[in-house]
Amino acid sequence: MVSKKTSAKEPAKAATKRSRAKTQAAAPDSKPENAVAADASPPDPAPGPQPGDAFAGAFSAAGAETLEAMEALSRNLARAAMTAQGAMAEAALRQADRSPGLDTDPFHVGPAMAKVMTSLAGRPDALMQAQSDLWRRYAELWQFAAQRAMGETGSPVATPTKGDKRFNAPDWTENPVFDVIKQSYLITSDWMNGLVARAEDIDPMTRRRVEFFTRMLTDALSPSNFLASNPEALKEALSTRGESLVRGMENFAGDLARGGGQLAISQTDYDQFEIGVNVATAPGKVVFQNEIIQLIQFSPSTEQVHEIPLVIFPPWINKFYILDLRPENSMIRWLTSQGFTVFVASWVNPDGRLADRTFEDYMRLGIYEGTAAAMKQAGVDRVNTVGYCIGGTLLSATLAHMAAKGDKRIASATFFAAQQDFSEAGDLLLFTSEEWLSDLEKQMESGGGVLAGQTMADTFNMLRSNDLIWSFFVSNYLLGKEPKPFDLLFWNSDQTRMPRTLHLYYLRRFYGDNALARGELELDGVKLDLGAVKTPIYVQSSKEDHIAPARSVYRGARLFGGPTTFTLAGSGHIAGVINAPVAKKYQHWTNPALPETLEAWQADAEETPGSWWPHWVDWLRTRSGPMVPARDPAAGPLPPLEDAPGSYVKVKS
């Protein structure tokens, strides 16, 4: 691999010396090859500088500089190509021991696409109309381009949607050529994506699958993803004499090496973060541990705390420190400052030894044992709980299990972006077909009974490919930039492995069968009924959440049998939840009623600027008992095992 510190400066200096040598070799009295005969020449000018000397010198210097730039660009293009070829050859060697078979349909979209095409073929009028619309828009584009070439102005035929950052560079609009390329792409991609909508008598999930993967295809084919059609990348390559491309291919080679021969696009500078040093730094102690969780009790920051502690169960797909990235946006630190004793379950990053652990195991060893340990440590007989995302799904099922058993240890439950009803669970549903799960099962078998964390990361990245894949592809490889340090993306890449039995059960029974919402789920022989849960419930959802869509979360909120409060926050799955009040960002909506649909709820909801945290804490205080002296994690009945953030969170996939 070529070192990133190597540049084209040394060869460029050599080129400068060669140019200077050529200039010096031409003595003032020497004749160029095409000079007029000496006897026909005018008399020699008088000694001293002549009017044309300055221009000739400048022209000579400019020519030398241009030659130098072209030589440097040529060398760097060759270096970039050699670096890329070497990286791909090394990747091929790393993959040599794997199956050589090429899966022509890795996303299993072929059968769904065939159904859509068959439907469209049966409606030639719809195809003709679609083709006519396409040609009409292209005719409008060429008319727009012709008018612009003649100096006239007009409205563009196609413009990027709000939030589309791919075409933010000025040249995409100011340069007529690239403007036409951009609009041509937008017209074609809109046409391709819209064509699927014209198909009739298609199962909704089949249509959705084709729409999703057609969008993935059109996103991948964006002109911004290719050097020859990206004006920003071309300008950077010329201004750096090709060094940006050398750096880009070095980044490419580094990502291939980091992925073990598979491309793992860097989203941030991973070396800038260390768990327990500059992320996950809230002080506390690990006070309980089993093979599934470490229970962390965080140090108080007030002299008194509420009697009933708060136990948080994050998703086991990710690590808990999304709640504690930086001091200024740490939910854990904020909750302790509000007078709460905070416990958090840090889930194990499982290996093959836990491949056969079940959903029931996570319920017993996670929530049952975690809450029992927190109660013992705090000296109470009940706790308040939080379940985030899949941790909330597990908490919901456990509440129904406890209701059937008459267990009343949980005084209240709060859910962050958690689903109970999966009938409208977003695009993740597309990855739960039986064909997909069969492939997943094979992957886990070959991986020793666990699903690699990178596989989970890739799946989530595909849901927002322009933001989480292609933007970094362009920045890292075409522009040759180093990824910037960003704690959220460091956390996002720090995925955990999934144990085979648990993960397949979750995908099949919750996403596939929607068994919890239908009252068909059994755990430990107990049939679960969310309507039997009378525990006070607070449900948070986010307006732009693409993983746990607001409509899906709202449907789940209405399944509980006790008092339920629903709040809608601005932004998405992460920023909608982790929104510290000090940031003064976004907004939230509240409505004490719980009508049949989310739209009906929104119609009467009150909007409030800023974070939803204060609204939740006001709700939580009334269910947290009187104030008592603050609890020192090191002085409780459970002896501390180690300092926060513990060792489980530091295990890499």
N, C-alpha and C positions, 0 to 999 in steps of 0.2 A: 504494500500500500504506500502511496506517496505521502510524505509527511505534509500536514496542513501548514507547517511553517515554511515549506518550500514555495518559492514564487518565481515569477518570470523576470524578476529584476536583473539577475546576473546575466542571463542570455541577452536581455535587452541592452545591458551595458556593452556587451561584446558587439552587438549590432551597431551601437553608436560609434564605437571605435572604428569598425570597418567603414562606416560612412565618412568619418573624419579623415581616415587614411586616403580614401578615394578623392576627397576634396583637396587634401594637401598634395597629392601626386600630380594634380593638374597645375603646373607652374604658370605664372602670369603670362609668359611669352610663348607658351605652347599653343599649338593650333588644334582645334577640334577637327574631327575627321571630315566634316562637311564644310570646312572653311573655304572661302573664296581664295583664289591664287594670290600670292604675295604681291605681284606687280599690279594687281587690280585693287589692292587694299588702300584705304585712305591712310593718310599719314598717322603715325602714332600720336596718341593724345599726350598732352603735357603731363608731367609727373603730378602725383597727388590724387586724392579721391575723386571719382567721377560720379555723375548723377545716377547711373544704373547699378553701381556697386552694391548699394544697400538693398535694392530689390533683388538682385541676384543672390546675395547672401541669405536673405530671408527665404527666397524660393528654395535654395539649396537646403537650408535647415528644415524647412517644412517637409521637403521631400524625404530627408533623412528620418525625420520623426514619424512620417507616415509609414515608411519602410520598416522602421523599428516596431511600430505598433502592429503592422501586419505580420511580421515575423513572430512577435510575441503571441499574437492571437493564434497563429497557426500552430506554434509549439504547444500552447495550452490546450487547444482543441485535441491535439494528438495525445497529450497527457491525460486529459479527461476521458478520452475513449479507451486508452490503455488501462486506466484505473477501473473503469466500469467493466471492461472485458475480464480483467483479473479477478474482480470481485465476483462476477457471475461464474467464472470458471471454478473459483474456490467454493462457491455455494453449490455448484453442481457436484463437486467431489463430496461435500458434506451430505448431500442427498442421495449419494450413490447406493447406499445400503437400504434405501426405502423403496417401496413398491414403484415400479416404473410406469404403472398403468395411469393413463390420463383420464380423469373423470370429465366427460364432456358436458355434464350438467350438475355441477357441485351444489347448486342451490335448489335442485329439483323443481325447476320452474317449467321444464319442457312440457309435461302433461297439461299444466294450467294454460300455458301459451297456446297449445294445440286446440284447446277448447275455445279460447277467445278467437283464434284465427278461423276456426270452423264456423263460429257464430257470425263473424264478419263476412265470411265468404257467402253465407246464406242471405246476406243483405247487400247486394251489389249497389243499390241506390245509396246506402250509407257510405260505402267505399268511394263511390264517384263524388259524393258531396265532400268527403274528407279531402280527396285529391284536388278537387276544385278549390277548396278553401286554401290548401297549401300553395297552389300556383297563384292564386289571387294575392296572397300575402307576399310571395316572392316578387310578383310584378310591382307591388307597392314599394317593396324594398329597392328594386332597381330604379324606379322612378325617383325615389328619395335620393339615391346615390347620384343619379344624373343631375338632379337639381342642385345638389351640393357641389358637384364638380363645376357647375356654371356659376357658383358663387351665391346661389339662393339658399334660403333657410327653410326648414320644414320640421314637422314633428316626426320623431323616429317611429318606425313601424312596430318595433318590439323593444321593450325595456326590461331590465332585470326586476325581479320581485323585490319587495322591501326586505332588507336584511341580507340580500345576496351580495357578498363581498368580493366575488371573483372578478368583477369588472370595475373595481374602484379606481384603478390607475387612470389618470387623465387621458392617456393615449387611446384607451378604448372608446372614448367619445370624440376627442379632438382630432385623431388621425382618421381620415375617411376610409382607408383600407381596413384598419382594425375595427372600425365602427361597423362596417358591412359584415366582416367576419363574425363579430359578436351578435349582430341582429339575425344573421342567417342561422347561426346556431340556436338562438332562442326560438326562432320560428319553427325550426325542424324539431327541436326537443319538445316544444309545446304540442306540435302536431302528433308526435309519436305517443306522448303521454295521454293526449286527448283521444287518440284512436281507440284505446282500450275501453274508454267510457261509452263508446258507441255500440259495444257488444251487448246483445240482449240474451235473456234466459241463461245467465251465467250465475253460478253459485257465488254469493258475496265474497267468501273467502278466496275462491279461485280468482275472481276479478282483482281483489286486493293484492294477492300474491303477484299477479302479472304487473299491476300498477307499480308496486314497490320495486320490483327488479327492473322494470323498464326505466324507472327513475334512476336507479343505480347505474344503469348502462348510459343514459344520457348525461348523468353527472360525470362519469368517467371520460366521456368523449368531449367534454368542454374544451374549447380552444385554449383556455387558460392553462390547461394541463400539459401543453406541448410547447417546446422551446420555439419552434418555427412560427407559431401563431400567438405567442405571448409577448406583447411589446415591452412589458416591464423587464422580462427575462432577457430579451434581445438587447435592450438598452444597457442592462447591467453587464452583460457579456462583453459588449463593445467598450464600455467605459472602463472595465477592469482588464481589458485585453485578454479575456478568456479565463482570468483567474477565478471568477465566480463559478464557472463550470467545473474547474478543477476541484474547488472546495465542495461543490455540490456532489460530484462523483466520489469524493472522499467521504462525505456524509453518507452517501448511498452504500459504499463499501462497509462503513462502520455499522450501519443499521442491519445489513445482511449478516455481518459477523455476530452482532448482538442477538439476532434472531436464530442463530445456529443454521444459517443457510436459507431461512425464510425472512422476507422483508418485514422488519419491525420498525415502522417509521417513528422516529423520535418526536415526541410532542413537547419536551422540555429538556432542560439541562439536568439530568438526573443526579449528577455529581454534586449539585449545589444543595441537596437536601439530605438530612439524616434524621431518622426517627428518634425522638427523644432529645435532639439537639436544637433543631430549628423548626420542626413540626412535631405535634404530639408532646407538648412541653408542660401541660398543666400538671402541677405536683399532686402526688397521691401515692397509694400503695396497692399492690395486688394482695387481696385479703382472702381469696379463695381460688381454687383451681381444680379442674378435672380434665378429662381428655378432650372436652369440647370447648370449654371457656376458661378464661381467666377473668375474675370479677375484680374490677378496680374501684376502690373508694377514693374519691378526690378530696384533697385538703380543703377545709372550709376557708372562706375569706371574710366571714362575719363572726361576731362573737356569739350570736344566737342563730339557730336554724329551726325550720319547721320540724315538728315531731316525726311526721311520716316522710321517709326518704323517697327518692326518685330513682328507679332502676331503668336504665335505657338498654334496649336490645337493638343494635344496628343490624344492617344486612350482613350475612356471612359471605356474600359474594364480594364485598369490599371490606376494608379495614375501618375500625371505629374512628380514626383520627380525622375523618371529614368533620367531626364535631369539635376538633381542636387543631385546626391548621395553624393559625396565628393567634396571639393573645387578643388582638383587636376584633377578630371575628369568631372566636371560640365560643360555641354554645355552652360547653362545659364550664368555662371560666365565668360566663355571664350568669349561669344558673347558680353557681356557688355564691356569686356576688348578690344574688337575690334572696339568699338565706335558705338554700336547699342543700340537703345532704345528697350528693350525686354519686351513684354507682353506674358503671358501664360494663357491659359484657364484651370482652375482647375475644372474638371467636378464633378457634384454632385454624391454621392454614393446613388442611389435612393432606396426608400422603396415603399411600396404598394401604396402610394399616387400618385406616378408617373407611375403606371403600364400601363396606357393607353397613355402615351406620345408617339408621333410618330417620324418617321424619319424627317418629315417636321418640327416638333417642335424643334428637335435638330439643324436643319439647321437655323431656324429663331432665336431661343433663344441662340444658340451657336455661329454660325459664323456671321450671320447678326448683331445681337446685340453686339457680342463681338468686331467685327471690328469697328462698329459705336462708341462704347465707347472708343476704342483705338484712333480713329481719333479725337474725341472730346478732349480727355485728352492731345494728342500731338499737337493739333492745326493744323491738316493736313486734306487733302481731299482724301488721299489714303494710303494704307498700303501694306507692303509685308507680305506674309503668309507662314506658314509651316503646313503641315498635316502629322502626324506620324501614320502609320498603318491604323486602321479603321478611325482615325481622318482625314487621307488623303483621304479615300474613300468619306467621308462626304464632305470634301473640294472640291473634284473633281465634285461631283454632284452639289454643290453650285455654282461653277464656271460656269457650264453649265446653271444653273438657272439664274445666273446674266447675262450671255451672251444673253439669250433669253429676259431678261428685259432691256438690255442696261445699266446695272450697272457696272461702271468701277472703283470701289473703290479699287480693288486689283491690285496692280502694277506688282506683280510677285507671283508665287506660287512654293514652294519647297515641294517635297514629300519624306519622309523617309519610306522605306519599305512599301509602300502603293499600293494597287491593285485597278485597274479599270476594268480590264478584268479577270474574275474568271474561265476561261476555263481550266487553268493549275494552280489552286490555292493550290496545295499541299494536304497533307493528311487531312487537315481540311474539305475538301469536303466530306470525308467519314462520317462526323458527321452531314450532312445536308440532309440525305434521309428523305422522308416523315414519315417513321416509327420512326426514331430518333426524328424528330421534334414533332411528336405527343406525345412521351414520355416526351420531354422537356416541352411541353405546359402543360401537367398534373403536372409536377414538379412545374412549375411556379404558377399554380392555387393553389396547396396545399401550396405554399410558400407565399401566399398573393399577387400574381401578379408580383413577381420578381424572378429571378434565383439567387440562392445563389452563392456568390463569390467563394466558395470552389469548386463548380461544374465546373466553368470556369477553375480554377487552375488545377483540376484533368484532364480535357480535354487536356490542354496544356502539362501537365506532361506526359500523355500517348504518345504524339508525340515523346518524347525522354525518354522512360521508363527506359532504363539502366542508364542514367545520372541522371534523376530527381526522380526516384522511387527506383529502386533496389540498387543503390549505397548507398543510405541512409538507406534502409532496412538492408543491410549487416552491415554498419558502426554502426548504432544506436542499433540494436537488437542482431546481432550475435557477434559483437566485443565489444559492450557495451560502445561505445564512445559517448561523448557529441557532438552535432553538433557545428561546429565552427562559430563564428560570421562572417557573410558575407552580406554586405549591399545589393548586387544585389539580393540575395535569399530572404532577408527580404522584399524587394520591390516586388519580384515575388510572394510572398505569400500574399501580401496585395491587394487582388483582390477586385473589386467592384461588386455590384449586377447589374443585367441586367433587365430593365423594359420589361414586357411581349410583348407589342405591337411593340415596337421598335426592339427588338431582333429577334422576329420571322420574321418581315418584312425584316430585314437585311439578315438573313440566307436564306430566301426563294427567295427574289428578286435579291440578288447579287450572293450568292453562288449557289443557286438552278437554277435560271433562267438566270443569267448573263445579266440582263436586261439593265444595264448601258452601257456595251460594245456594245450591240445589238441595242442601240437607242430606247429601248422600255420602259424606265423608265419615269414615270411622277411624279412630285412633285408640289403640289399646282396647279394642272391642267396644268402644263407646261411640254411638252415633252422635254427631255434632249438630247442634241447632243454635245458630247465632241469635235467634229470637229469644232463647232462654237466657241470654246474657243481659243482666239488669245493671251491670256495672256502669257508672257514668263514663261516657265516651266523648273524647274531643278528637275530631278528624281534621287534619290539615291536608289540603291539596294545592297544586300549583297550576295556574292557568295555562302555561305553555309546556307542561310536562308531557314528554313523548314516551316515557317508560311506564308511568302510572297515570294515564290520562284522567283529567278532572272528572269527566263523565263516569268513568269506571269507578273511581274512588267514591264518588257520590252514591252510586248504586250500592256499593258496599256499606256505606254509612247507614243507609236505611234498613239494613238487615238486622241491626242490633235491637234488642227488646227493651233497653233502658233509655234514659235521657241521653240524647246525642247532640253535640254541637258541631256544626260544620263550618269551616273557614276556608276561603279561597285566597291564595297568595299570588302575587305577580311572579313572573319569570318561570323557571323550569324545575326539573327534578332535583337539582342541587342548589342553585342560587335561590330558588323559591323557598327552600327550607333553611339553608344557612344564610340568613340575612340579618346580621346584627343590627340593633336599633341605631347604633352610632353611625352606621353607613348612610342612613336616611335615603335608602333606595327602594324603588318599586312601590307597591301598595298592597292592601289586602281588603277583602270584602267579608262582611259578616251579616248574618240573618238568623235569628233564633228559631225560625220555622224550618221545617224539613219537608217541603212539598214533593210531589211525585217525581219531578224532573229537575235536573240542574238548571235548565233554562228558566223554569218557574222560580227557582231559588234566586237566581241572579237578578230576575226582574225586580225583586223587592230588597235586594242586598244593599247595604250601606258601604260605600267605599271610604277607606281611611288611608292617607299617605303613610309610607314607611313600613317597617317590619311588623309582622303579626305576633312576634314574641311577647310583647307586653299584654296583648289580649289573651293569649294562652296562659301566661303566668297569673293574671288576675283570676282566671278560671281555676287554675291549679291551686292557688293559695287557699281557696275556700274548701279544698279537699285534702289539705296537708296538715291539719291540726295546729295546736298552739306552738309557741316558740319555746325551745329548750336550749341548754348550753350546746355550743358547737361541738361536733364529734371529731376527735383526732383519729385518723385512720390507723395510726401506730399504737393507739391505746385501747382498742376495742378487744372483745373476747377472742376474735380471730387473729392469730399472730400474722404480721406482715410477711409475705413470701418474697417480695422484691419491690423495688420502686416502680411507679408508673413511668412509662406506659406498658411495662411488662415485656416478656420475651415472646409471647405468641405473635404479637403484632409485627415483630421484626423478622419473622421467617419469610423469606422470599420464595416466590414460585419458580 
